[in-house]
Amino acid sequence: MKKTFILFATLLSTLALISFKPIDKWIKVETANCKIYFPQKPTGKSEIVNTAKGDLKINIFLYQATPAKNDDNLAYILSETEYPDSVMNSEKKDRLEAFFKNSIDGVVQRFNGTLIEQTVTTLNGYPGRQVKLGIQGGKAVMNIRFYLVKNRMFVLQTITQSGKEDNTSIEKFMDSFEINE
């Protein structure tokens, strides 16, 4: 019995090490304002969106996994939106709750999702929210972290199949995010 347990523990440890890709093997993406690690090289896109409140500068980085890549998740996304300072800033404490609520509600509506959980978080003292959404009729889960750093909103997202939403790659991606101050 003891030999079986030791063999099983050794096998489990070996499988964990084989499937674990260290962060230094991930691809670092760095902008003037932040850095984050992706499991593979993402595509990047920048655009300016004209709104009634002013122009929004948006940078999006996306890595969409394919079945051949054998990834834990379907997609990893970083978006960075620069708001006019007069519209939103992390120092405008009286607007923060409504700002995050509108941001979360917008994502829920855009993906026709169901809010599973929401928590308040911070990064280096800047306000944030962490949410989990059920999407695609419950077939997939989106994990999102929102951070408002001065007049920039950083949104980190992963999409994974239901039942796989607690994998270590999600935390590795989310926790690798750093702001450049």
Secondary structure as GFF3:
##gff-version 3
##sequence-region A 1 181
A	DSSP	alpha_helix	2	19	.	.	.	ID=ss1
A	DSSP	three_ten_helix	23	25	.	.	.	ID=ss2
A	DSSP	beta_strand	27	30	.	.	.	ID=ss3
A	DSSP	beta_strand	34	38	.	.	.	ID=ss4
A	DSSP	beta_strand	43	51	.	.	.	ID=ss5
A	DSSP	beta_strand	54	64	.	.	.	ID=ss6
A	DSSP	three_ten_helix	67	69	.	.	.	ID=ss7
A	DSSP	beta_strand	75	82	.	.	.	ID=ss8
A	DSSP	alpha_helix	93	110	.	.	.	ID=ss9
A	DSSP	beta_strand	114	123	.	.	.	ID=ss10
A	DSSP	beta_strand	126	135	.	.	.	ID=ss11
A	DSSP	three_ten_helix	136	138	.	.	.	ID=ss12
A	DSSP	beta_strand	140	149	.	.	.	ID=ss13
A	DSSP	beta_strand	152	161	.	.	.	ID=ss14
A	DSSP	alpha_helix	168	175	.	.	.	ID=ss15
A	DSSP	beta_strand	178	179	.	.	.	ID=ss16
###
